[in-house]
Amino acid sequence: LDAPAHSGNGYQWGEEEGLGKLVVCDNRDPWEKYCVEPPCGQMNLANPNLYDVVEDIYRDMLDSFTGTAFHIGGDEVNFNCWNTTKEVTDYMTKKGWPRNEHGFMELWKEYEATALARFKKANGGKLKDMILWTSHMSEPQFLHYLDPKVYTVQYWEHSTNKQLP
């Protein structure tokens, strides 16, 4: 499950079902401003209903796939998407988070913690080796957000990338 970015399609039904917008910036143009590649869309981390849906997806995936590891995506988040979404910026203001790199990292960190708890619940109280892509979250100044006993960072970039710890 690639999240919280790369989520533009597949979640549009949320509003019809009374769950609100599950994703923001979906298929927004010009895409270069809101995502790394089209189609645009990132999870709406301000919507608490999102986490019930994510838990259900985890449960479905756990029923379908076995193994000791589970990949949760986590790359190519675009802060401008959240920064141009009123629901998200209002949520950040309520939490006291600034609309800058630090604030968006706090938002993303909260998502990862909540999603991890929902995964554990969906998996009968147990975690697997949680794998995520290299990203802003795995840069040295933010790596402490990820417990090394829980997360494995999968590097998909060139080995000469200076971001690698």
C-alpha positions as CSV (number, residue, x, y, z in Angstrom):
1,L,0.0,0.0,0.0
2,D,1.8,3.1,-1.2
3,A,0.8,5.9,1.2
4,P,0.4,8.7,2.0
5,A,1.3,9.8,-1.6
6,H,0.4,8.0,-4.8
7,S,-3.2,7.8,-3.6
8,G,-5.0,9.8,-6.2
9,N,-7.3,7.1,-7.5
10,G,-9.4,4.6,-5.7
11,Y,-10.6,6.7,-2.8
12,Q,-13.0,9.1,-4.5
13,W,-16.0,7.2,-3.1
14,G,-15.4,8.6,0.4
15,E,-17.6,11.7,0.1
16,E,-20.5,9.6,-1.4
17,E,-20.3,7.3,1.6
18,G,-20.3,10.1,4.2
19,L,-16.6,9.7,5.0
20,G,-15.5,13.0,3.6
21,K,-12.5,13.5,1.3
22,L,-10.2,10.6,1.8
23,V,-7.6,12.1,-0.6
24,V,-6.7,15.6,-1.6
25,C,-5.1,17.0,-4.8
26,D,-6.6,14.1,-6.7
27,N,-5.9,14.5,-10.4
28,R,-5.0,18.1,-9.8
29,D,-3.3,20.2,-12.5
30,P,-0.7,21.3,-13.2
31,W,0.5,18.1,-11.6
32,E,4.1,19.3,-11.2
33,K,2.9,21.6,-8.4
34,Y,1.1,18.9,-6.4
35,C,2.8,15.6,-6.9
36,V,6.0,14.0,-8.2
37,E,4.2,12.1,-11.0
38,P,0.6,12.0,-12.3
39,P,-2.0,11.1,-11.4
40,C,-1.8,13.3,-8.3
41,G,-3.3,12.5,-5.0
42,Q,-2.3,12.2,-1.3
43,M,-4.2,10.9,1.6
44,N,-6.1,13.5,3.5
45,L,-4.4,13.1,6.9
46,A,-6.8,15.6,8.5
47,N,-9.7,13.2,7.9
48,P,-10.1,10.7,10.8
49,N,-12.2,8.4,8.7
50,L,-9.2,7.8,6.5
51,Y,-7.7,5.6,9.2
52,D,-10.7,3.2,9.3
53,V,-10.3,2.8,5.6
54,V,-6.6,2.2,5.8
55,E,-7.2,-0.4,8.5
56,D,-9.7,-2.2,6.3
57,I,-7.2,-2.2,3.4
58,Y,-4.5,-3.6,5.7
59,R,-6.9,-6.3,6.9
60,D,-7.7,-7.2,3.3
61,M,-4.1,-7.3,2.3
62,L,-3.1,-9.4,5.3
63,D,-5.8,-11.9,4.4
64,S,-4.4,-12.1,0.9
65,F,-0.7,-12.1,1.5
66,T,1.6,-14.0,3.9
67,G,5.1,-13.2,4.9
68,T,7.1,-11.5,7.7
69,A,7.3,-8.1,6.0
70,F,4.8,-5.5,4.8
71,H,5.6,-2.6,2.5
72,I,3.9,0.7,3.4
73,G,5.2,2.9,0.6
74,G,6.0,6.4,2.0
75,D,7.9,8.1,-0.9
76,E,7.3,11.1,-3.0
77,V,5.1,13.1,-0.6
78,N,4.6,16.6,-1.9
79,F,4.1,19.2,0.9
80,N,2.5,21.7,-1.5
81,C,-0.5,19.4,-1.9
82,W,-1.2,19.5,1.8
83,N,-0.3,23.2,2.0
84,T,-2.9,24.1,-0.6
85,T,-5.7,22.1,1.0
86,K,-7.8,24.0,3.5
87,E,-8.9,21.0,5.5
88,V,-5.3,19.9,6.0
89,T,-4.0,23.4,6.8
90,D,-6.8,24.1,9.3
91,Y,-6.0,20.8,11.0
92,M,-2.4,21.7,11.2
93,T,-3.3,25.1,12.7
94,K,-5.5,23.4,15.3
95,K,-2.5,21.2,16.2
96,G,-0.2,24.2,16.5
97,W,2.0,23.0,13.6
98,P,3.5,25.6,11.2
99,R,3.0,25.3,7.5
100,N,6.6,24.6,6.8
101,E,8.8,21.5,6.5
102,H,8.7,20.9,10.3
103,G,5.0,21.1,10.4
104,F,4.4,18.8,7.4
105,M,6.8,16.3,8.9
106,E,4.8,16.3,12.1
107,L,1.7,15.7,10.1
108,W,3.3,12.8,8.3
109,K,4.8,11.4,11.5
110,E,1.3,11.4,13.1
111,Y,0.0,9.5,10.0
112,E,2.8,6.9,10.2
113,A,2.1,6.4,14.0
114,T,-1.6,6.1,13.5
115,A,-1.3,3.8,10.4
116,L,1.1,1.6,12.3
117,A,-1.3,1.2,15.2
118,R,-4.1,0.4,12.7
119,F,-1.9,-2.2,11.0
120,K,-1.1,-3.8,14.3
121,K,-4.8,-3.9,15.2
122,A,-5.7,-5.4,11.8
123,N,-2.9,-8.0,12.3
124,G,-4.2,-9.4,15.6
125,G,-1.9,-7.1,17.7
126,K,1.3,-8.0,15.9
127,L,3.6,-6.0,13.7
128,K,5.6,-7.3,10.8
129,D,8.9,-5.9,9.5
130,M,7.4,-2.6,8.2
131,I,9.2,-1.5,5.0
132,L,9.1,2.0,3.5
133,W,10.8,3.7,0.7
134,T,13.6,6.3,1.1
135,S,11.9,9.7,1.3
136,H,12.0,12.9,3.2
137,M,11.1,10.8,6.3
138,S,14.4,8.9,6.0
139,E,16.6,11.9,5.7
140,P,19.1,12.1,8.6
141,Q,17.3,15.0,10.4
142,F,14.0,13.1,10.4
143,L,15.1,9.5,10.6
144,H,14.5,9.5,14.4
145,Y,10.8,9.5,13.6
146,L,11.2,5.9,12.5
147,D,11.9,3.2,15.1
148,P,14.6,1.0,13.7
149,K,13.2,-2.0,15.6
150,V,10.0,-1.6,13.5
151,Y,11.0,0.0,10.2
152,T,13.3,-1.1,7.4
153,V,14.0,1.7,4.9
154,Q,14.3,0.3,1.3
155,Y,16.6,2.4,-0.8
156,W,15.5,2.8,-4.4
157,E,17.9,5.6,-5.2
158,H,21.4,5.6,-6.5
159,S,23.9,4.5,-3.9
160,T,25.8,7.8,-4.2
161,N,22.8,9.8,-3.0
162,K,24.1,12.0,-0.1
163,Q,20.8,11.5,1.8
164,L,21.7,8.0,2.7
165,P,22.7,7.7,6.4
